[in-house]
Amino acid sequence: MNNNLNNYVEWLKDQNISERTIEIYTQSLLKFTNNFTTDAIRNYLKECLLKYEVSTVKIYRQALSSYVRYKKLDLDWAKINGVLPKVQGKFFTTLSQQELLLLKKTKNERFLINYQRNNLIIDFLLYTGIRVKELVNIKHSDYQNKQLRILGKGNKVRYIFSPPFLEKCFDLSKQDYLFTNLDGSKMLTKHIQRIIRLRTLKAGLNKLITPHSFRRSFATLLNNRKVNLTTIQKLLGHNNINTTASYIHNDYQTLYADYSKLWKNEPKITNQEF
């Protein structure tokens, strides 16, 4: 399995899959010791459901599915997926524009140039909705004719827009990466994750905010402004519009605001109504 696993990891890297996803997939695959058949995977997932949460078992399923695609095996995934119960999606953290401003005002950096760069990172994450791996791969030359070229998952290329106030950061005479460290080296996804985590703590926001929280916030803010779902889908680079819808429907603040109307707008009852 080791040689096959190493080759599989290289295949994932060629597909432009994030380092964290590769780590999760490889760890999940090491738990599976059977042959890759429909019945073997189905029975394995049924056993896992007795030990782990459904969300964890779904990660195992995703890892196995990815490896099966890599090996080009023909399995009955409808039969395999039938063992997994349907669970309502979690409430994911999103950011309001007020919280975005608070994050930008919060200075956690020693050098002004890093503070300004990190603010630009926050703006790009929210106003473009790109993934953190897509963010670190942006080069100055990717911005052409008012559009930004993005290399997404599976090496799929899409073109997105950016607000006018972000356009000025591109220098088309340069060929290097847009976001770099002080020594000019390319920033890594773990650097971005750490920046967001430290800013969140310093700002006193009682939320679990990750780079992906900005992507969900991007979708939610557009939806709240009545933007067509298909437009949001294209900007996010989703193949399935149901994936886009799940980003929006998991907006905790909107759902809770509607739910709280149950008691906040409760009418007063008089004796005459009995």
N, C-alpha and C positions, 0 to 999 in steps of 0.2 A: 504493500500500500504506500510505502514511503516514497518510492520513485514516482508512482502515479500521482501522489499528493503534491509532490514538488512540481510536477508538470502542470497539474491543475492550478496551482498557485500562480505559475507563470502565465497560464491562460487567462486567469482572472485579472492579472495586472495588465495584460494586453487589451482586456475589455474595459479598462479604465475604471475598475471597481475600487472603492476606497479601501485603505489599509485596515480600518476597523472591521469592515464587512468581511474582508478576506480572513482576518483573524477569527471572527465568529464562525464562519463557514468551516474553516479547517478544524477548529476545536470541536464543532458539532459532528463532523465526519469521523473523527477519531473515536467517537462513542458508538458508531455503527460498525459491527464486525461481520454482518451477514452478506450474502450475495445481493446484488442490486436487481431484485425482482419485485414485481408488484406485491405479491403476498408477503415477502420478507419485510418490505418497507411498511406495509400496512400493519403487520403484526408488531413491528418495532414501535410504531407510533402509538398503537393501542397500549403497549406496555408503558411507554413514557407518560401517557395520560394518567396512569395510576400513581406516578411519582412526582410529576411536575405540573406547573400551571400551564393552561392552554397556550398562553402567549409564548412560553418557552418551547413547547412542542412544535408550534408553528415555525419557530426559527429553525429547529431541526429539519422540519419538512422543506423549508426554503433551501437549506444547505444541500440536502439530498437531491432536490429537484435541480439545483444548479449543477451538481456533479453529474447527474444523469444526462443533462444537456451537453455537458462537456464530452461525455463518453458516447453520445449519440445513441442512447438506448431507447427502446420503444416500450414504454410502460403505460399502464392504465391509470392515469392520475385522477380521473373522476372516481374510480374505486378507492384509491388511496386517500383522497381528500374527504371521502365519505365518513371516515372514522373521526374526523375532527368536528367538535361541536361548534356551532355558530355563536360568537360572542360579540356583544355590542362594543364598538370601539371605545378606547379610553378618551378622557378629556385631556387634550394636549395644551401645553402652555403657549399662549400667544402674547404679543406685545402691543400695547396701544402706542399711538404717536407721542403721547405725553411721557410714557416710560422710555421710549427711544431717546427723547430729548434729555431725560435724566441720565441715561447711560452715557450720552455724549458729553454732558457737562461734568461727569465724574472723572477726575484726573487721577490715574493710578500709576502713570509712567514717570520715570525719572527725567527723560529727555522730551522736549517739546515736539521734536520731529516724530517720535514714536507715538505721542499723544494724537497728533494730527493724522498720522497714518492709520491708527486704530479707529479713529472717528470715521475715516473714509471707508474702512472695512465694514463698520456697522451700517453706514449708509448703503453700501453696495449690497450687503446681505438683505436688507429690508426692501430697498427700492428696485431690485432686480429679481429677487426670489431665487437666486442661484444656490446650488449646493456648495458646501465649503470646499470640496475637492475641485469644483469648477472654478471657484474664486481664486485659489492659489495658482491655478494654471493660466490665468488671464495674462496675456502679453499686450504691450502697447499697440502692436500691429494688428491685434484682433478687432480694434475699433475702426470701422470703415463705413463711410456713407450713412452716418447717423445710426448705425446698427452695430451691436457687439456680438462677435462670433464666440459661441460657447461650445466646448467639447464636453459632452455629457457622458452618462453611463453607457457602456457598450459602444464607446467611440462614436456615438451619434452626435452630429453637429446640428445646432439650432442657432437662430439669430434672434436676439432680444433687443429691447429698447433700454435706454437709460435716461434719467432726467437730465435736463440741460446743465444743471449745476455739477453733475458728475463728469460731463464730457471734457471739461477743461483739464482733467487729470491725465488725459492721454497725450503722449508725445509721439507722433507717428514717425519721427526720425529715429526712435529707439526700437530695438528688437528684443529687449529683455523683459522680464516679468514686471507686472504692474506693482505687485506687493512684494517687497524684499526686506531683509533684515538690514541692520546698519552696515554690515560688511558687504552688502550687495547680493548676498545669497538668497535663493528662493525661500519663501516662508512655507512651512509645513502645516498640515491641517491641525496637528496637535498644538502648534503655536496659536492658531486662531481660537481654538477651543479654550486654551488657557487665558487668553485675553478676555474673552467673553465671561468666563467664570470669575476672574478677578474684578472686572468692572461691575458685575452683578452684585458681588459681595460688598464692594466699596459703596455702591449706590444704595444699599440697604433694601434691594428688591427681594421680597420673600417668594421667589419663584425659581424653579429649575429652568434656567435659560441656557440653551445650547445654540450653536449656529443654525441648526435645523428649525429652531423656534422662529427665526426670522422668516424662513421659507413659508411656514404655516401662516405667520402673520401677514405676509405679502398676499397670500391667497385670500385670507379672511378680509383684509382691508379692501381689496378689489371687489370681492363679493358684496360687501356692505355698501359699496358705491354702485351697485347694480351692474357691474361689468359681466358680460356674457361668460358663462362657464367654459365655453369652448375657447374663448380668448385666454382665460386663465390657464386652461389645459396646455395650450401651445406655449405660453410664456414659461410654464414650469417644465415643459418637456415630457409630460406624461403620455404614455401610449393609451392608457385607459382613462376615460373621463370619470369613472367611478373612483379612481384613486384621487383625482382632483377634488371630487365632492367630499371625500372623507377628510381632506385637509380642512375644509370649511366647516363641516358639520361637527367637528371636534373642537370648535372654538368655545372654550369654557365660559368666557365672559358673556358672550351672547346668549348661550343656553341658560346660564344662571340668571341673567337679567330677565329673560322671559319667564323662567320658573318662579322667580321671586314676586312676580305680579300676583301670585296666588294670595299672598298676605299683604303686600304693600298697597294693592288697590282694592282691598277687601271692602265691600259696601257695608255701611252701617245698617243694622237690622232694628226696626222699630216694632213696638207691640202690635201695631195694626197689621203687620205682615203675618201674624200667626192666626 
